[in-house]
Amino acid sequence: MILYIAEKPSLGRAIADALPKPHKKGDGCIHVGNGDVVSWCIGHLLEQAQPEAYDPAFKKWTIQHLPIVPSEWKLEVKSKTRKQFTVLKRLIKQADLLVNAGDPDREGQILVDEVISFSGVSKAKRESVKRCLISDLNINSVKKSLNNLRSNAEFVPLATSALARARADWLYGINMTRLCTLQGQKAGFNGVLSIGRVQTPLLGLVVHRDLEIKSFVSKPFYEVFVTLKTPKGEFYKAKWKPSEACEPYMDEEGRVLSKKLAENVVARVSGHSGSVVRVQQSKKKQAAPLPYNLSSLQIDAAKRYGLSAKQVLDICQQLYEKHKLITYPRSDCRYLPLEHFSGAGYVVSAIAKTCPELEKAVANADLKLKSKAWNDTKISAHHAIIPTAKAMVTSRLSSGEVNVYELIARQYLIQFYPPFEYLDKQIDTEVAGGLFVAKQKDVLVQGWKKLFPAAKQANALTAGSDSGDGFSSVNFPDVKQGDTVLCSEANLSEKQTSPPKHFTDATLLSAMTGIARYVQDPTIKKVLRETDGLGTEATRAGIIELLFARQFLTRIGKDIRATEVGIQLITSLPENMAHPDMTAHWESQLEAISQREMKYAHFMAPMTCSLQQLIEEVSAVQFQGLRGQGKAPAKKRRRKKAS
């Protein structure tokens, strides 16, 4: 008997549908026609044991016990899902062959592997386990995956990475949460000061941004714009580019802070002739953005629809598990396997039926075009999030599901559109010794940008050198190097420096995926340029929500702000705990383990050693700013005696 072990019941049912009939429902499993059985976990059925499982004395929180470092790690069966674990353990022992059908990521790998191992199977049986990678729950895709089983041994590094992550999180979270909470209690704080490998530096990002905004002092800066007239009576506008001699009057971002200097430039060039010193023009192409991974989808959904990371993840799970309209959503990959290219026609046909708004886009798609998204070398366990070949009337979907599906579908369709093409122009003009630069981009071919909403297109094509992307509907005059021009007008523009903006769902997710920008150590920053990321696709939404639940973060409109408790916690902690350097480096090492580039012991040993140093540092923290804050424990109400 073959036992297929899925991560969740929905995946188990999809696997059973692809296997021989008749089916017979059992207790926590499905028996299929050829005698094989499909069962499932319900997420993690096992969890890291609590400290008191290693020593009953650890039940009491005291500094003397720290650091708590297990010599032999223990797992415990989760009480809520003990019944399903019992079912699985019995089936595992009965089976001749086991198939790990967990989700195609490191958590999906480990949660099935650990159940098999915990059930006490023989070494030979464990070594014969097969792996089934399913990223699309439609029956044909599932059948294809079942016919392409791989050896589970290939994925040992992925499971080892997940194991290292779980144990590192336990060590850091248990020890630091206990220590900070005890130190907080000494200072008069009522409550638990939760610390986590990812959650604490993430909170640090928000706190440091809030404090930067609070201490920001706006300063005026000055720009000079000129209108230049050609001999043919045509005009173009240009902006003054200060020379090196002006640097003493500029800030670190190159803005002129001296009004007198800018006024002098205006007076010097007004009414004077100048000369065109350089004309540049180049044709450029912009390929379509890649299909979505979860983070890029969450960022776009937050910008477009104001959805939180968790809302997007929940919607995606519904689209994947319930409706089977999209592929596996917790993906960190933005590429597609070449074998999927031949099935594009079925996918775009399903898009047209499910999303009438994209019917025209489907009709104009060129399915012969093969974008850079189709690349087998960029894919490991899973691929980008795309629509499946299944169609459904939108009336059966919620508005959130419609919106997110449309985003995913459009991002897929643009892979079959030509590049966006434009002319990049620049005219450098010298007037009275000053350099004035005019830049402009002219659209040649809309290409894939045709598929984006009109409002977005209007923003992208507005005229004027001040627009963010430089696109203009006004053409430059035809000038060449050496032409004489007249400065018919010069204007001084006074502006104010502005503080950075508070984080939103979109920008906080963007910060987590591009964490190298916030890392201080240049060595770690360099390492993280390719493998950066705070948390994983599957965990980022949950970590953000956790900080809200623990009242370290709050929302004000679309802004995400730190609470007073969150601010006091971060500003009290040692810097290395409140900045992302350490945990971002851990994340890159965990990725290295999954790629067979690093051993488990080489990650865990130094991390464990550093705990003692952290404990010494945090033991010196006073947390005085938290005095009187937090929730006081609820008082037990006495029952009145019956009279």
N, C-alpha and C positions, 0 to 999 in steps of 0.2 A: 504493500500500500504506500502510495506517495502522499505526503502531507504538505500542502501548500500553506504557509503561514503569512498572512497579510498583516499590514500595520493597523488597519482599521476595518470594521465590518463592511463599509461601502466598497472597499477594494476587494475584500473577500467575496462579496456577491458578484462583482464584475468578473473575477477569476472563475467562479463557479459557472457563470453564464457561458463562458467560453469552453467549458469542459463537457464531456458526453452526458446526455440525459438518460434516464429520469434522475431528478434530484430529490433528495430526502433531507429535510431540515432536522438537524440534531440539536443537542444542547450546546450552543456556542460554536456550531460547525455546520457544514453542509456536506452530505455524502453524495457523490456524483455516480453516474451510471457505470463507470468502469471499476468501481471499488475504491477509487482515490477519495481523499477528504480535503476540504478547504476549511481552515479555521483562521483565527485572527487574534491579534492583540487589540487592546483599546488604548492606543498610545503606549506609553511605558507601563508595563505590568510590574516592573521592579524599580526600586529606587535605592539610592545610596542610604545605608543605615545611619541613623542618628548617633551622635556621640555616646549616648548612654548604652548603646548596643555593644560598644567596645569596653566600657567601664561604667557601672551604675553610678559611680561618683560624679561622672560628667553631666548628670542630669541637672546638677546645681551649677549655675554660671559663676565662675570665680577665676580671677586672673592667674591664680597659682597653677591652674590646669593647662594654661596656654604655653606653647601651641599644642593643639590636639592633632597628632599625625598618626593615623593607623599604620601598624606594621603589616597587617593583612587586611585588605579591604573586604567589606561585607555588603551584600545586597539584601534587601528585604522585599517581600511581596507586598504590594500596595493593598491596603485593607479593602478599598472600594472595588477593586477588580480581582479580588482573590479567587472568586468563583471561576472567572475566565482563565486564570492562570492554571487552576486545577484541571480544567478541561484540556488545556493545551499540553500540560505535562503528561497526562494520560495518553493523548494522541501521539505525542512525540515518542513515547516509549513503544507504542504499538507499530509505528511507521517503519517501513523498510528504507525509505528515502525521504529526506527533508528538503524543502525548497523555501529559502528565505525570499519572501515577496514583500519586504518592507519598502517604504518609499525610497526613491533613488537619491538619497543623501546620507550623510554620516549618521544622523539620528535614526533614520529608517533602517540603516545597516545594524547599528548596535542594539536597538531595542528588540530585534528578533534574535540576533546572535546571543544576547545575554540570557534570553529565555531558554534557548536550546542548551547553553552551557549550564545554567542553573538547574536544569532538569536532570542533570547527571547522566548524559548519554556517553557512550563509549568513544574513545579517540577515533576509531575507524569510522564510526557513524558521523562524527562531527566533521571529519576530513572529507566525507563524501557529499556533504551538503551542497546543493546547487543554489544559484542566485538568479532571480527573475526580476528584471528591471522594467517596470511599467510606468509610463508617463502619460498615457492616454487611456481612459477607461472605456472607450468604445470597443465593441466586441472584436472587430477585426484586428485592432491594434493589440488587444490583450492576447488574442490567439497567436499573433506574430511573436510577441514576447515569450509566450509559453513554449514556442517552438525554437527559441534561441536562448535556452538556459546556459548560464556560464558557471564555472566553478566558484563557489563562495569564497574559496581561498584567495582568489584574485583581489578580494575586497577587505582582506585582513587589515591593511594599512588604514583604510577608511574607518573601520571599527576601532582600531587602536587610537586614531585621532580623536574619535568621539569619547573613548574611555579616558584619555588624558584630559580632555576638556571637562568632563564630568567631575573627575577627581580634583583637578586644579580649582574648579569653581567651588567645590565642597571645602577644600582646605582654606582657601582665601575667604569665602563667605562665612563659614562657621567661626573661624578664629577672629576675623576682623569685626564681624557683627557683635560677637560676645564682648570683645574688648572695648569697642566704641560705646556699646550700650552701657557697660559697667562704668566707663569713664564719664558718660553722660549723666548717669544716676548720681555719681559723686557731685556733679555740678548742679544737680537739682532738676534734671530733665526727666519727664515722665513719659516713658515709651521706649520702643526699640529703635536703635539707629542701625538700620539695615545697610550692609556694605556688600557690594558685588563686584566681580572682576570687570564687568561691562557697565552695570548700572551706575557705579560711582563716578568713573570718568565721564560718562555721558551727562550725568548731573553737573559735573564740573564744567563741561562745555557751555551749558545754559547759564550757570552761575557767573562764569567769567565774562560771558557776553553781556549779561545784565549789569554787572559791575562796570564794565567798560562803557556802556551806554550812560550809566548814572554819573560817572566821573567825566564824561566827555564835555569839553568846552569848545563851542563852535567859534570858528575864526573866519573872517572874510578873506576871499581870494579873488584875483582879478584876471580876466581874459580880454584879449583884444581881437575884434573881428573887423575885417575890411571888405569893402566891395570894390572889385577891380574891373575896369572897363577896357575892352580890347579895341584895336583900331577899327574894327567893323561895327562898333557900337554895342557889342554883346557884353554881358556881365557875368561874373562868378564871385562867390564869396569864399574867403579863406580865413584861417585862424593863425594868429601869431604863435610861433614856436620859439620860446626864449633860448638864447645862446648860453654857453657855459659861463660867460661873464655874469649872467643873471643869477647863478646858483646861490650866492649869499642871501638873496631875497626870496628864495623858494623853500617850500617844505619838502619832506622826503618823497612825496608823491609827485613832485615837479610842478606844484601850483605856485603861482606868483602871489606873495603876501603883501607886497609893497604897492600901494595905490599910486604913489608918486611915479614909480617906474613905469607902470602901465599907462598913466596919463602922458608921460613923456613920449612913449611910443606912439600914442594917438596923435599928439601934436607934431611929431617928426614926420609921419607918413601922409597925413591928410593933404590931398591936393598934389602930391608928388608922383612922379613917374617911377615905374619899376620895370623889372625884366623877368621874363619866364626863364628860370634856370634849369628846370627839369620837368619833363612830361613822361609819366609812366602809365602804361595800359596793359593789362594782362587778362586773358580769358581764364576763368576758373570754374571748376566743377565741384559740386558738393553731393556726395553719395547719400542715399537715404540712411537715416539712423537705423541701427540694428533692431531686431525684434526685442521685446521686453524680457528682462529678468524681473524678479519680484520687486526689488528696490526701485528700479527705474519706473516700473508701473505705479508703485505707490507714490513716487515723487510727482509724476504727471497727473495722477488722479487727485492728489492734494491740490495741485495748482489749478486744475480745471474744474473740479467739483467740490473742493473743500473737504475731501474725505480723509480721515485719519488713517495711519498705517494699519491699525487693527481692523478698521472697517473694510479696507481694500482686501486684506488677507481673508477675512470672513466671507466676503463676496466671492472671492476667487475660489475658496473651498466649495462654496455652493455651486458655482459654475462648473467646477471639476468633478465633484463627487455626486451631486444630485442631478445636475442637468447634462453633464458630460459634454459640455460645449467648448471647454478649453483643455489644454494639456496640463501636466503637473505644475502647480503654481509656485511651489517654494524653491524655484530654481534660481541659481546664481549665475547662470550661463545665458549669453545673448546670441548664441550661434545655433545653427540647425544642421542635422546630418544630411549628407548628400542624397541618401535614399529617400528622404521626405520630398525631394524636389519633384519627383514623378507624380506625387499625389496632390500637387498644388491645385489642380483643377477641381478636385472634389472639395477641397477646403474653401476655395473662393466661391464655389457654387453654394456651399452651406452658409457662407457669410451673406450672400445676396438674399437668401431666403430668411435668415434670422434677423438681419439688419437692413431693412429697406432703404435707409438713408445712404447706404454704401453701394446700392445697385449700380449706379452710374460708374462709381470707382471700379467695381468689379468688371463691368463691360469694357472699360478702357485699359484694364491691366494687360500687360504683355507677359504671358506665362513662359515665354522663351527666355526672358531676361533672368540672369542668375546673379544676384547680388553677392557681396562679400560675406553675407550671413551664412551661406552654405559652406561649411568648413568642418570636416570631420576631426581635424587636428585640434580644434578648440573645444571639443566635447569630451567629457569624462562620464559621469554617472547620469547626467540629465542635460536637456537642451532648453532653448528659449521657450517662453510661454507663447503659444499660438492657438488659434481656433482649431477645433477638430473638424472632421468631415460630417459631423452631426448638425442638423438644422432644427430650429424650434421657433414657433411663433412668439414674438416678443410679449404678447399679452400674458404669457405664462411666467414672465420674468418680472422681478421688482425693478423699479426705476434705477436703483444702484447697480443691479446686475446688467441692465441694458447699457448703462453708461460705461461700465468697466469692460464689458464685452466689446463695445464699439471701439474703445481705445485699443484693445488688443488686436481686433480685426484690422483697423486702419494701419497699425504699425506693421502688420503682416503684409497687407496689400501694397504698401509703398516699396516693398522689396521687388515688385514687378513694374516699377515705374523708372524712367530714365533719371539721371542726375539733374539736380537744380544747377543751371548755368547762369553765370553773370560776368560782366566786365568790371574789373577792379581798376579804378582810375585815380591818379594823383597828379596834381599840378603844384610844383614848388615855385614860389615867386619871391623875388627879393625887392624890397622897397626901402630906400634910405638906410641900407645896411641891415635891415631886419628880415627874417625869413617868415613867409606866410604860406601855410599848407592848406590846400583844398583837396578833400577826398570824396569820392562818390562811387557807388556801385550801381550798375545798370542791369536789370534783369533781362536775360536773353531767352531762357527756357525755364518755365515753371517746374517742369518735371514732377517729382514726387510731392512737391509742395502744393500741387493742385488739390490734394486730398484733405488739406487742413481747413478748418472753418473760416468763413469769410472774415470774421472779426479779427482772427489771428493773422490772416493774410494782410488785412488793412494795416495792422501795426507794423508788419514786416516791410511794407512798401511805402511808408510815409516819407515825404521829402524832407531835405534839410540835413546839414552836417551834424546837427546835434542829436539826431536819432541814434538809438543804441547800436544798430547794425549798419548804419551808413547808406542804406538803400534810398534812392531818390527817383522821383518821377520827372525831375527837371534835368535835362542833359547839359553837360559842360559845353562851353564854346570850343570850337576847333582852334586850338593854339599849339604852337611848337616852341621848342627851346630857342631863346634869343628874341622872341617877340616882346615889344614894348607895350606896357599896360599903364593905365592911370588909376591911382587910388582915389576914387570918387567919394568915398565915405569911409570913416573909421569910427568904431564905437567901442566904448569901454563897458564891459559887462562885469558887474559885481555879484559874486555868489557867496554862499556860506558853506563851509565844510559841514558835512552831516555825519551823525554818529552811525555806527553799524546798526542794522535792524535786528529786532528781537527774532529769535528762532520761530519758525512755523513748522507744521508737520513736514512740509516739503523740504525746507532747508535743513531741518534737523536730520532727516533721513539722508539727505545729500552729504551732510557732515559725517555721518556714520559710515557711508560707503567710501568717502574720500578722506579718511581720517588722517592721512599723511600731511594734509594741509595744517593740521592742528598739533602735530607732533613737534616737539622742541629739539630732540636729539637728532643732529644731522645724519648720523649713521643709520639710525632706525628709520628716519624719513626716507633715505635712499632705498632701503630694503623694501619699504612698504609701497613704493610707487606702483609696483605691479601687483602686489598681493594685499593691498590695503583693505581695511574694512573693520569696523568695530561691531562685534556680534556677527551673526549670520543672517541670510535671507529669512530663515525660519524663526529667528528669535528677536529680531529688531523691534517689531511691532509690540511684542509682549513686554520687552524691557521698558519701552517708552510708557506703556500703560501701567507697568509696575510702579514707576516713579510717581505717577499720578495717584495710584491707589495708596501709596505710602506717604502721600501729602508732601512730597519733596518738590513737585511741580504743580502748576495750576495753569488754566487757560484764561486769557483776557482777550475776547474776540478770537481772531485767528492766531494771536501770539501765544507762544509757550513761554512761561516765566517761572523762575524758581521762587518757592515760598521762603519765608524767613528762616524756617527750620533747615531747608535745603541750602540756603546761603551760609548759615552759621556752621553747618556740618562741613561743607567744602572748604570754607576759609579757615577752619580749625585743623583740618587734616594735613599731614605731610604732603608736600607738593606732588611727589611721585604717585600718590594715590588719587589725587584729584585731576591729574592730567592723563591723556590717553597713551602716552609713550609705552608704558609697561604692558598694558593689556593689548595694545595694537601689535606689539612685538610678539606677545604670546600667540595672538591669532595667526601671525605669519608662520610661527613655529608649528602650530597645529596643522596648518595647510601643508607645511613641509613633511610632517609625519604622514599625512594622507597620500603624499606623492612619493613616499619611500626615500625622502631626502634627509630624514632625521629620525633618530630612534626615540622611543618612549622615555627611556631612562635619561637621555640627554636633555629632555625637556623637564621632567619631574624633579630630578635631583637638585638642580640650582634653584628651581622655584620653591621647593621645600626648605632649602637652606635660607632663602631670603625672608621666610616667614618670621624667623627669630629676630632679625634686624628690624622688620616692620613693627613687631610687637614692642620692642624697646622704644621705637620712635613714638608710637601711638600712646604708650603708657605715660609719656611726658605731656600729652595733650590735655588741656584743662576743660575745654568745651564750655567756658564761662558764658558765652553768648547764648547758650541754650537754657540757662537757668529759668525755671518757671514755665517752660514751654512743653509741648507734648500733651498727650491725653493722660489724665490721672486714671488709675485703675478704678473700675466700677465698684462701688460699695455694695456689699451683700445686704439685701433687705431682710430684716428679721420677720419671720412669720408670726402673726398674732395668735396667741393661744386661744383655743376654743373656749368660750365662756360656758 
